[in-house]
Amino acid sequence: MAFFLFDKIFYLAMVTAPDMEIDKRLEQIITGNMNHEIIVLGSSRGARNIIASQIEDSLGVSTYNLSYPGSNIEFHDFLLEAIIKHNKVPKKVLLAIDEPDELLYNEMIQFRYDRLYPLVGYSYINNKMIERGEKNQFSKVFILNRINVKEIRFSPKKFTPLDTIAPCGSMYVSYQKANQHFHFPEGKPSYDISLEEEKYLKAFRVFQKRCLKNNIELHLVFSPNFRPHNFAFEQRITTISDKETNQILYNQNQPAYKDSNYFFDVNHLQYKGAKIFTDEIIRQIR
């Protein structure tokens, strides 16, 4: 009984946690406030390289970027499922592909549980964490089992220059990362299928099926990196893609993609590079 009463002390921390968050996008999804015709999903390549407001202005349809740096295909599918369940189903989804790590293990690209913990007061989020094995059934009863004590805050979070979210959801940057050494290598990159994670393959297929089932037009978007395009990886993605799935590949003859002045680092564009790439996306969608 003493523990039960002690546990309830943390109720206030749980219900006020969403107010401490500055990134409200996931909460907007599960509360039904993310209704747009075009949704952008992906990790940092989607967040930095695709400017949702530019797409909206050019095509005249509401567009929002829900890309989270450091997130993987399982997290993207979790977001898509939540969007469909709680909001108006989008007409188009742009999925920014991580080349060549989309289906490989990468410690920098994970399921973003840190985005879920502040929202565990919502049953939908808690149940999803139970479903994924991050929590157990006791989290339905005990608050201490549900929350992450490390996430408890008494003041709102603040944006840093790198994670500032534009009104359209994009997270573009207008400067270059310090201590970068740019060198555009020669050669033909390879891709080893044997290194793929089965759970990521499954999530990729489920993501496509979810789009097909809900009549969502899916576009797989390959962003420019400061290195040659990996055609072997592109072919692998094509092989496991549904015939209804579209691909948007950057123009490899665009001089800006071999000019380091347009890049934040070797994997991400700066704002002026993102504008050029987003224009390519717009033309291909049209």
C-alpha positions, 0 to 999 in steps of 0.5 A: 500500500505504501508503494502504491501511494508513493507511485502515485506521487509521479502522476503529476510528472507523467501528465505534465511531461508533454508540456515540457516537450518542444517537439509536439509533432508526435502528440499532434499525431495521436491527438488527431491534429496532423491532417495533411495531404502529403507527409514526409517521413524519414530520419535526418535525411528527410528532416534536413533535405526535404523542405515541406513548405516548399512542396506545399507552396509549389503544389498547392497541397498541405504538406508536413515533415515528420522526419526524426533524425536518428530514426529507423524504418520501424519508427517510420512505420509506427508513425504511419500507423498512428497517422492513419489511425488518428488522422485523415489519411494522407494522399501521398507519403514521401519516405526518405531512404537512408543510403545505404543503411536503410535495412542495416544495423546502425547504432545511430539509427534506432527506434526513437523511444525517447520521443515516446516516453514523454507521452506515456500518459497516453494509453495508445503510446503505453500500449505500443511500448508494451507491444514492442517489449519496451514495457510490460503489463505492469505499466498499466497499473504502476506509474513508475513502471510506465515513465522513465525517471530520467525524462522527468523535467521541471522546465520546458526543453529548448531547441538547439540550432541543429534540431530547430523545427520549422513551422512545416516540420522540416529541420533544415540547417543553413551552416556547415558542420564544424571540422568537416573534411569533404572529399568526393571519392571515386569508384562504385560503392558496393552493397552486401545483402547478407548484412541486412536485418530481417526486422527492418526488411519486414518493417519496410514491407509492412510500411508499403502494404500499409500505404497500399491498403489505405490508397496512399501514393508512396514515393521512396526518396533517394537524397544526394550524399557527398559521394557516388550514388550506390546503384547496388543499394538502389537496385536492392530497394527496387527489388523489394519494392511493390510495383505501385511504389514510386522512386524519386532519385536525385539528379546526379548531374547536378553540380551542386551535389559535388560542391561541399558548399551545399552540404552540412556534412557528407550525408546531409544538405544545407538549406540552399542544397535542400531547396535544389533537391526539393525542387527536383522532388516537386518536378518528379511528383508532378 
